[in-house]
């Protein structure tokens, strides 16, 4: 048996394999599940995981993740709509929107949803930081404007970023739960 991680991102799969090493193998699966519109990452991920589990034959468990950037001064925007905002508005324009705010606290959140024949469970990981003017050449998405402990995610090495990653925190919670079942 393997956990089917429904994602097109090989980096996410490698990260999951690290957390689940010695517990359960992880297999990358491409499946275009319906991404519902919701203000809840947990609801989006759980619905996607359940749909993927059923459509992929209900034989092996499925893992789906959803993530977003939540900016306090903007009422949590863009939140679950982060990918859409990045694609349509862009990272630079989101920074311009936030830079005039006194409070530029933000957080990255990831919710992993695991689905199998017994149901669906969700696991959350969060990393808090501050929005800053774009810096750094690494990472992707909002990494250049998200600062954690004085360094943007785009200025961090992959190892540094993974050590504090919201996805890593969700994967750690999932791996602990899965191993204890």
Phi, psi and omega per residue, in radians:
X1 nan 2.544 3.060
X2 -2.393 2.676 3.018
X3 -1.484 2.197 3.117
X4 -1.521 1.929 3.110
X5 -1.599 1.943 -3.087
X6 -1.477 1.734 -3.136
X7 -2.864 2.678 3.013
X8 -1.664 0.016 -3.040
X9 -1.752 1.869 -3.129
X10 -1.115 -0.518 3.112
X11 -1.103 -0.673 3.088
X12 -1.118 -0.690 -3.133
X13 -1.146 -0.771 3.106
X14 -1.042 -0.735 3.126
X15 -1.113 -0.754 3.102
X16 -1.091 -0.709 3.124
X17 -1.059 -0.651 3.112
X18 -1.099 -0.786 -3.103
X19 -1.265 -0.504 -3.087
X20 -1.778 0.131 3.140
X21 -1.002 2.252 -3.131
X22 1.407 -0.078 3.140
X23 -1.863 -0.933 -3.094
X24 -2.814 2.409 3.063
X25 -1.216 2.677 -3.141
X26 -2.094 2.340 3.129
X27 -2.133 2.247 3.092
X28 -1.335 2.320 3.137
X29 -2.295 2.327 3.037
X30 -1.644 2.124 3.084
X31 -2.686 2.257 -3.084
X32 -1.646 1.410 3.126
X33 -1.298 2.812 3.122
X34 -1.271 2.134 3.077
X35 -1.679 1.816 -3.114
X36 -1.196 2.740 3.054
X37 -1.569 2.093 -3.118
X38 -2.744 2.711 3.041
X39 -1.458 -0.027 -3.072
X40 -1.945 2.028 3.057
X41 -1.039 -0.684 -3.118
X42 -1.079 -0.743 3.135
X43 -1.137 -0.741 3.140
X44 -1.106 -0.876 -3.101
X45 -1.136 -0.760 -3.113
X46 -1.113 -0.745 3.124
X47 -1.118 -0.732 3.107
X48 -1.113 -0.727 -3.138
X49 -1.140 -0.770 -3.127
X50 -1.116 -0.793 3.129
X51 -1.075 -0.799 -3.134
X52 -1.093 -0.746 3.133
X53 -1.018 -0.813 -3.131
X54 -1.163 -0.854 -3.066
X55 -1.204 -0.448 3.129
X56 -1.558 0.151 2.975
X57 1.835 0.004 3.073
X58 0.992 0.526 -3.134
X59 -1.811 -0.722 -3.133
X60 -2.073 2.556 -3.139
X61 -1.125 2.744 -3.048
X62 -2.187 2.501 3.056
X63 -2.172 2.277 3.112
X64 -2.286 2.511 3.052
X65 -2.189 2.705 2.992
X66 -2.434 2.498 -3.068
X67 -2.456 2.815 3.100
X68 -2.831 2.841 3.040
X69 -1.804 2.199 -3.104
X70 -2.016 2.040 -3.093
X71 -1.798 2.074 -3.068
X72 -0.960 -0.892 -3.056
X73 -1.151 -0.291 -3.132
X74 -1.837 0.392 3.105
X75 1.148 0.488 -3.130
X76 1.576 -0.088 3.111
X77 -1.171 2.490 0.049
X78 -1.488 -0.227 3.039
X79 0.910 -2.255 -3.099
X80 -1.155 -0.173 -3.134
X81 -1.726 0.290 -3.035
X82 -1.014 -0.785 -3.116
X83 -1.118 -0.749 3.127
X84 -1.104 -0.771 -3.141
X85 -1.126 -0.735 3.101
X86 -1.036 -0.766 -3.102
X87 -1.230 -0.582 -3.035
X88 -1.761 -0.737 -3.104
X89 -1.660 -0.753 3.134
X90 1.686 2.748 -3.100
X91 -1.160 -0.777 -3.121
X92 -1.050 -0.731 -3.116
X93 -1.248 -0.584 3.052
X94 -1.132 -0.732 3.089
X95 -1.036 -0.771 -3.137
X96 -1.079 -0.608 3.103
X97 -1.172 -0.679 -3.063
X98 -1.517 -0.427 -2.974
X99 -1.109 -0.476 3.120
X100 -1.380 -0.104 -3.114
X101 -1.453 2.457 3.087
X102 -1.179 -0.734 3.136
X103 -1.706 1.898 3.134
X104 -1.940 0.417 3.081
X105 -1.134 2.502 -3.134
X106 -2.617 2.949 3.074
X107 -2.592 2.531 2.944
X108 -1.635 2.378 3.068
X109 -2.232 2.474 2.981
X110 -2.221 2.422 2.968
X111 -2.115 2.175 3.013
X112 -1.704 2.384 3.059
X113 -2.091 2.253 3.139
X114 -1.962 2.249 3.127
X115 -2.221 2.355 3.017
X116 -2.539 -2.915 -3.068
X117 -1.149 -0.290 -3.115
X118 -1.625 -0.241 -3.128
X119 2.501 -2.733 -3.080
X120 -2.298 2.356 3.086
X121 -2.166 2.588 3.096
X122 -2.131 2.655 -3.089
X123 -2.438 2.277 -3.044
X124 -1.954 2.532 3.000
X125 -2.343 2.425 -3.091
X126 -2.378 2.514 2.961
X127 -2.335 2.210 -3.106
X128 -1.659 2.555 3.125
X129 -2.823 -2.732 -3.095
X130 -2.401 2.501 3.050
X131 -1.414 2.380 -3.128
X132 -2.405 2.949 3.046
X133 -1.029 2.511 -3.059
X134 -0.954 2.313 3.080
X135 -2.561 2.535 3.016
X136 1.746 2.759 -3.078
X137 -1.966 -0.193 -3.058
X138 -1.623 -3.005 3.069
X139 1.173 -2.769 3.142
X140 -2.759 3.023 3.076
X141 1.014 -2.225 -3.057
X142 -1.471 0.047 -3.092
X143 -0.904 -0.697 -3.112
X144 -1.155 -0.366 -3.107
X145 -1.888 0.027 -3.118
X146 -1.862 1.979 -3.098
X147 -1.817 2.311 3.076
X148 -2.198 2.095 3.080
X149 0.931 0.754 3.047
X150 1.519 -0.041 -3.104
X151 -2.289 2.358 3.060
X152 -1.310 2.742 3.099
X153 -1.056 -0.529 3.141
X154 -1.295 -0.280 3.094
X155 -1.609 -0.158 -3.089
X156 -1.533 2.649 2.965
X157 -1.256 2.856 3.097
X158 -1.000 -0.712 -3.129
X159 -1.120 -0.774 3.113
X160 -1.073 -0.825 -3.103
X161 -1.094 -0.791 -3.140
X162 -1.106 -0.527 -3.101
X163 -1.214 -0.361 3.130
X164 -2.109 0.100 -3.004
X165 -1.074 2.446 3.042
X166 -1.079 -0.689 3.110
X167 -1.155 -0.723 3.104
X168 -1.053 -0.700 3.126
X169 -1.145 -0.698 3.086
X170 -1.172 -0.712 3.111
X171 -1.127 -0.665 3.110
X172 -1.097 -0.768 3.109
X173 -1.106 -0.746 3.115
X174 -1.112 -0.819 -3.108
X175 -1.055 -0.715 3.117
X176 -1.103 -0.828 3.125
X177 -1.072 -0.818 -3.082
X178 -1.115 -0.723 -3.131
X179 -1.180 -0.489 -3.119
X180 -1.509 -0.116 -3.078
X181 -1.151 nan nan
